């Protein structure tokens, strides 16, 4: 398999949440690798998930606007359409 990414992704093992339907639907996932431009996610099922959603990195408290690039079994690759949003410190 030829690596096509310009920015190399860092291997991680983080809890994530896929949020869609105006926040009414949330699916737990595992973030397996992460870069500024995208991530690989493990999800119990990719069936029924939209092409675009918000990904929450639970550990870092960051939200990413994500778009699905590929799906294989219980894994999917997403690209981020904008930089991560930092959670506000109160």
Secondary structure as a PSIPRED ss2 file (coil, helix, strand):
# PSIPRED VFORMAT (PSIPRED V4.0)

   1 X C   1.000  0.000  0.000
   2 X C   1.000  0.000  0.000
   3 X C   1.000  0.000  0.000
   4 X C   1.000  0.000  0.000
   5 X C   1.000  0.000  0.000
   6 X C   1.000  0.000  0.000
   7 X C   1.000  0.000  0.000
   8 X C   1.000  0.000  0.000
   9 X C   1.000  0.000  0.000
  10 X E   0.000  0.000  1.000
  11 X E   0.000  0.000  1.000
  12 X E   0.000  0.000  1.000
  13 X E   0.000  0.000  1.000
  14 X E   0.000  0.000  1.000
  15 X E   0.000  0.000  1.000
  16 X E   0.000  0.000  1.000
  17 X E   0.000  0.000  1.000
  18 X E   0.000  0.000  1.000
  19 X E   0.000  0.000  1.000
  20 X E   0.000  0.000  1.000
  21 X C   1.000  0.000  0.000
  22 X C   1.000  0.000  0.000
  23 X C   1.000  0.000  0.000
  24 X C   1.000  0.000  0.000
  25 X E   0.000  0.000  1.000
  26 X E   0.000  0.000  1.000
  27 X E   0.000  0.000  1.000
  28 X E   0.000  0.000  1.000
  29 X E   0.000  0.000  1.000
  30 X E   0.000  0.000  1.000
  31 X E   0.000  0.000  1.000
  32 X E   0.000  0.000  1.000
  33 X E   0.000  0.000  1.000
  34 X E   0.000  0.000  1.000
  35 X C   1.000  0.000  0.000
  36 X C   1.000  0.000  0.000
  37 X C   1.000  0.000  0.000
  38 X E   0.000  0.000  1.000
  39 X E   0.000  0.000  1.000
  40 X E   0.000  0.000  1.000
  41 X E   0.000  0.000  1.000
  42 X E   0.000  0.000  1.000
  43 X E   0.000  0.000  1.000
  44 X C   1.000  0.000  0.000
  45 X C   1.000  0.000  0.000
  46 X C   1.000  0.000  0.000
  47 X C   1.000  0.000  0.000
  48 X C   1.000  0.000  0.000
  49 X C   1.000  0.000  0.000
  50 X C   1.000  0.000  0.000
  51 X C   1.000  0.000  0.000
  52 X E   0.000  0.000  1.000
  53 X E   0.000  0.000  1.000
  54 X E   0.000  0.000  1.000
  55 X E   0.000  0.000  1.000
  56 X E   0.000  0.000  1.000
  57 X E   0.000  0.000  1.000
  58 X C   1.000  0.000  0.000
  59 X C   1.000  0.000  0.000
  60 X C   1.000  0.000  0.000
  61 X C   1.000  0.000  0.000
  62 X E   0.000  0.000  1.000
  63 X E   0.000  0.000  1.000
  64 X E   0.000  0.000  1.000
  65 X E   0.000  0.000  1.000
  66 X E   0.000  0.000  1.000
  67 X E   0.000  0.000  1.000
  68 X E   0.000  0.000  1.000
  69 X E   0.000  0.000  1.000
  70 X E   0.000  0.000  1.000
  71 X E   0.000  0.000  1.000
  72 X E   0.000  0.000  1.000
  73 X C   1.000  0.000  0.000
  74 X C   1.000  0.000  0.000
  75 X E   0.000  0.000  1.000
  76 X E   0.000  0.000  1.000
  77 X E   0.000  0.000  1.000
  78 X E   0.000  0.000  1.000
  79 X E   0.000  0.000  1.000
  80 X E   0.000  0.000  1.000
  81 X C   1.000  0.000  0.000
  82 X C   1.000  0.000  0.000
  83 X C   1.000  0.000  0.000
  84 X C   1.000  0.000  0.000
  85 X E   0.000  0.000  1.000
  86 X C   1.000  0.000  0.000
  87 X C   1.000  0.000  0.000
  88 X C   1.000  0.000  0.000
  89 X C   1.000  0.000  0.000
  90 X C   1.000  0.000  0.000
